[in-house]
Amino acid sequence: MATNERYSTLAEAVEALQQQGYTDALELTEEGFSHGAAPLSPEDLRIDAFHRFEGPSDPADMSIVYAISSERLGLKGLLVNAYGTYASSVVQRMVNDLKAHPDEDRRVHPVQAAPPGANVKV
């Protein structure tokens, strides 16, 4: 899957990714990913693509969607999270353990939240 596609909104990205088959319900808890009641191992999952979005004036609009798959299990699903100040540390920790698509030849490291009051360049 190409990671260079551009979407103007999160909803547009989610819809396009669902049309590409990313429809499985992936759940995330403190213990890790699961599909239904079955826990999923990070070794079985990979990030095929991710897309970040930032609202024009509101930091609360910053979000990211990950297209996650498991070839071995035949799963394709989406994980949506805020990033920046409002990012979930659980999602960041779990996503950090996933491999990126082989074409990327790198691990994906989510954006880390800045400490409150930090002066951040954009």
Secondary structure, DSSP 8 states (H G I E B T S, - for coil): --S----SSHHHHHHHHHHTT--B--EEETTEEEETTEE--GGG-EEEEEEEE--SS-GGG-EEEEEEEETTTTEEEEEEEE-GGG--HHHHHHHHTSEE-TTT-SB--------TT-----
